[in-house]
Amino acid sequence: MTACRVCGGKIAAPAYEAPAPALTSIMTLLDIPTRVYVCDRCGHAQCDEIPDIETFYDIGYRISLNSEGHDQIFAVKPDGTVIYRTDHQAEIARNLLDLPQAATLLDYGAAKADTLHKIVAARPDIEPYVFDVSTDYASAWNGWIAPNAQATYEVPAAWDGRFDAAMSHFVIEHVADPIGFIRGIHKLLKPRGTLLLSMPDVSANPGDMTVADHINHFSEASLRRALAAGGFEVSVIDTTSFPGAFFAVAVRSETPVKQEQDATLVQQAVERGLEICDFWRASAAYLEKRADTFRGRKVAIYGAGFYGSWIFSRIGNDVELTAFLDQNPNLQNAVHFGHPVIAPTAIAEDAEALFIGLNPLKARAAIGNMPHLHKSGLQLVWLEA
């Protein structure tokens, strides 16, 4: 029996279990099983906490510190132009926050604060502040954020009530107490201050359900409930600007917010959560069968991100992997789990199969636009049968 982190309801048993290893969002393997619980009371899904979670984020979670220009691909235009994630995040944030002149803006859980940096480049009137639970990123802040506008581990008491707005990008899915996290930001905002939260939308990005350190998987129903419990009135929940993610805008309330529950939204979230759990259970069994077909034979994996890494965690010991293929130039020429990352056009001629490590909702369309991967003799293996 476990308790839901959003509504406190009891969850009797996991909806999905998989043996070790578990895969983190930074593509490391942990020697722990994966368990997913779905709350039928509020539509929230959650996983067990990873071991020693505070140390993991303090010294182990060194996201985007590998290189100065490291970024993730958000989309590729038909002409081949790459749109990077933080550029797109910054544009969404500027549009949704619509900040007044000389606004104070806090990036809460900032990491390198690339999104904030790009917002300030477009709006130099904004006064930027950063907070993170690690000192690893301080070198990335120095030079453009004042020393007294930086904080690590604990937020200074002097920051209470200081900010016109706060944003937190892809952080809340990691925290063991999401309601406490939201309340912590509430006290930092001015009356009627604005909060922008972004997080994965597991319904549109089902791979998120199996990310070991993403211990919260929000639905619209559970997100609305969490924001109300944290003292915020929801203005916008945007599911279209960044496919696969929620961008929620909420306003600090000065009185308790009624936690209304939409029964239809909750039911839809529960059904979708259970459906995703069923998908990953079937996918693991299917990949095991396909890996057995190609045991000892040369294969490649398309995608050096989470989906491709998850495939590797399931089949890596059963096949002869030649390479990971990835379009992201920041990943190419690197080594991932001991194997090279190369451009898709450089796939080995003698590779007999290509395991497709992309969001299954988009994978077939994406690979369909790459005729060089449809050559004779190369079998494409999808996450689903």
N, C-alpha and C positions, 0 to 999 in steps of 0.2 A: 504494500500500500504506500503510495506517495501522494504528496499534496501539490495541487496546481499552484504555480508561482503567481498567477494573476488573480484567481478568485478564491483560492484556498480549498477548493473542492477536492475530495479524495478520488484517486485514480487507482483502481484495483490491480491492474496488470499492464505491462507494456503492450503496445499494439505492434511493435516490431523489435526483434532482437537479432543481432548478428555477432558472431564471435570476433575476437581480436584478429588483426589489428584494426583500430579505429583511425580514421584520417582527419587531420585538422585542416582549418582554412589556410594555413601556411604550408600545406603539403608535407607535414611530418606525420609519422605513424606512431600511435600510442598503443601499448600492450594492454588494452582494455576492450571489453565488448561495447557494442553500440546498443542502447535501449531507447526507444521512443515511446512516450506516453501521450495519449490524446484525451483531453478533458471534455467530457460530454456536457459539462455545465456551462462553459464559456467559450469553447472552441479553440482553446490554446493547446499547442503541442510543445513538448519539452523533452530534453534528454538529461541523463545524469550529469552532475558536475564532473569535470575532469580532475584528476588528482593534482593537489597543490596548485590550485587555480591562480592564486595571487602571484606566486613566483613565475608561473608561465607567462603572465602578462607583463611582469616587471622586467624579466631578463630573457625570456624565451620567444616572445612574440615580436620579432623585429621586422614588422611589415614594411616593405618598400625601402629598406635601408641598404639593399644590395648595390644599388647604383643611383647616381644623381637623377637620371632620367627615367627610372623605373615607373611604369604605370600599367594598368590593365586596359585591354581593348574593350570599349563599350560596343562599337559597331564598325562595320566596314562599308563604305558607300559603294555603289555600283562601279564607280570609276577607280576603286581601289584605295581611296583616301580613308585613313584610319581616324576614328574618333575615339579619344581616350576618356577613360572613366572620370577622372577628376575634372577635366574640362566640362564634361556634361553635367556633373554634379554641381559645379560652381554656377553654371547657367541656370539650372533648376532652382538652386538656393536663392540666387538674386531675384528670380521671378516670383517665387513663392513668399519670400520674406518681405520684399518691397520696403526696404529699410529707409527711414528718414535720413536727412543729412546729418553727418557727424555721429551716427549711431554707434553704440558700443555693442560689439558682437563677440560672443564667447564660443569657441570651438571646444566642446566637451568630449574628451576622449580623442584628442586631436591627431595622434600619431605625428607624421611629418607636417600636418596642416596644409597639405598641397591645395585642397579645395579652398580653404580660407585665404591662402596666398593669392590664388587666382581671383577671388572675389575682391580682395583689397587692390589688386592690380587694376581691376575695372572700376573700382570705387575707392580711390585713395582717401576719401573723406572719412571712411569707416575706421573706427579705433578697434584693432584686433586684440583678443585675449585668447590664451590657450591653456588647457588643462589636460594632463594625462597621468596614468598610474605608473608611468615609467620615466626614467631620466634619459632613456636611449635617444630620444628625439630632440633634445635640447639644441644640439648642433644645427639642426635644420631650422630652428626658430630664430637663432641668434642672427642679428643683422637687420631683421625686418619687424620683429616684435620686441617691444621694450622689455627689459628684464623684470620690471615690476608688473608686467602683464602676462608673465609665465608662472605656472604652478604645476608641481608634480606631487603625486601621492595624496595630498590633502588640499582642498580649496581653502584659501585664506578667509577667515571670518569677515575681513574687510570687504570681500566681494559680495556679501549678501545684499540683495536688492540693487545691484549696480547696473545690470545689463538691460539694454533695450530688447535684445534677442539672444538666443543661444541655439546652436545647432549641434547635432551629434549624429555623425554618419557611420552607420553600420557598426554600432557599438552595443546597443541594448540587447542584441541577440546573444551576447557573450556573458551577461551578468546574471549572477545567481539570485539577485533581488531586484527585478525590474521595476517594481512599484517604488521601492526605496530610491532607485536610480532616478526616476522621474521626479520624485519629491525633492531630491537633492538639487536638481536643476531649478525647480519651482522657487526655492528660497533665494536663488541667485538673480532672479529676474525682477525688474521693476513691476509695480502693479500694472496689469494688462500687458505685460511683456510677452513676446512671442517665442515659441519653441518650434524648431524644425527637427523632426526625427526621421532618419532613413534606416531601413532594415530590409532584409530579404523577405520576399513574398513567396512562401514555400509552395503556394498553389501554382504560381507561374514558373517557379524555379525549383522543381521537386528534389534536385540534388541536395538542397539545403537541409533536408530532413536527416541526412546521414553525416553531416559535418560535426565532428566530435566536440569542438569548442563552441559551436552555435547551440547553446543549451536551451534557447527559446526560439520557437517557430510561431510567429504571430499570424493570426488571421485578422481580417478587418474587425470581427466581433471582439476578439480578445484585445486587440490594440485599442479600440474605443474604450473598453472597460478599464484597461490599464491607465490610460490617460486621465480618465475621470477619477480613478482612485488616487492618482498623483496630483490632482487639483487643477486639471486643465479642461477647458472647453474646446472641443474639436472644431476647427474651421474647415479643413480640407484633408481628405485622404486621397492622394494622387497615385493611381496604379498604372498610369499610361506613359508618363514622361520618362520613366526609367523601367522598362519592362523587366519583370522579375523582382521588383522592389516596391515597397511602400515608401512614399514621402508624405509624412503627416505634419500638418501645421496646426498648432493648438495655442490657445491664449490662456495665460495664467489667470485663474479665478481667485477672487478674494473671499469667496464663500465656498463651502463644500459643494461638490458637483454630484448631482444625482446619477448613480450608475445604472442607467436604463439598459435593458438587454433586449435585442431584437432576436426573437426565437428562431426566425427563419435564417438569419445570418449565422447563428450558432449552429443550427442543424447542418447548413451547407458546409461550414468549416469542419465539423466533425466528420461528415461523409467524405470530404476531400482529403482530410488528414489520414483517414483509414485507407482510402484508395491509394494514396502515395505510399503508405507503408506496405500495402499489398504489392505495389509495383516493384519496390526494391527487393522484397522477398523473392518474387518471381525472377527479377533480373539477375540476382546473385546465382540462382539455380541455373538459369539459362547460360550465363557466362561460364560457369563451371563446366557445363556440358560442351560448349563451343571450344573452350580451352583444351579440353580433353581431345577433341578432334584434331587440334593443331599442336599437340604435345611434342616438344622438341623441334618444332618447325619454326621458320622465320616469320615473324609478324611485326607490325608497327601499331602504335596507338595514336589516333588523332586527338590532339588536345593535351597540353601540359598543365592545364588548370585542374580544377577539382574533379570533374567527371573522368578525365583521362587518368588522373592519379588514383581515383577509386577503382577503376578497372585494373590498374597495375596492382593494387593491394589485393585484388581477388585472384588474378591469373599470373602474376609476374614470375612465380616459381615454376609454372607449368609450360611456358613457351620460351622460344628464343627471341627476345625482343631486340629489334634492330635500332629503333629510335622512337622518340615522340615527335609528332609533327605539330607545328603550331604556326599560325600566321603572325603572331606578335613578334616584331623584330627585337624587342627587349628580352625575349626568352630564347630566341634562336642563338645557337653557338654556345649555349650553356649545357650543363649536365644535370639531369633530373633522375633521381633514384639510380644513379650510376650509368645512365644511358643518355646519348646525345639528343638535344632538341634541334630539329632542323626545319627548314621551310617545307611546306607540303609538296612542292614540286621536286624536292630532292629525295623522295621516298626510294628506298632500295629496289632495284629491279627484281631481285629474287624474293622479296617479301610476298608471302602467299595470302596473308589476310591483314586487314586493317580494322582494328577495333575502334569504334567511333565514340570518343569521350566528349560528347557535347550534350547540352540540355535536350532531352528526348522530344520536347515540344517543338524544337527548332532544327534538330540535327539533319533530318532528311532534306529540308529545304537548303540548308547551308552546304551540305556535301553535294547536292544536285547542281550547284553553281561551280563545281570544280571538276571539269571533264577529265583532267589528268589523273583523277583518282578512280575513274571508271574503266581502267584499262583491263584488257583480257587477262585472266588468270589471277586477278586480285579479288578476293572475296571480302565484302564489307560486312562487318559484324556489328549490329546495333545493340543498344542496351535492352531492347525488347525483341521478342521473337517475331 
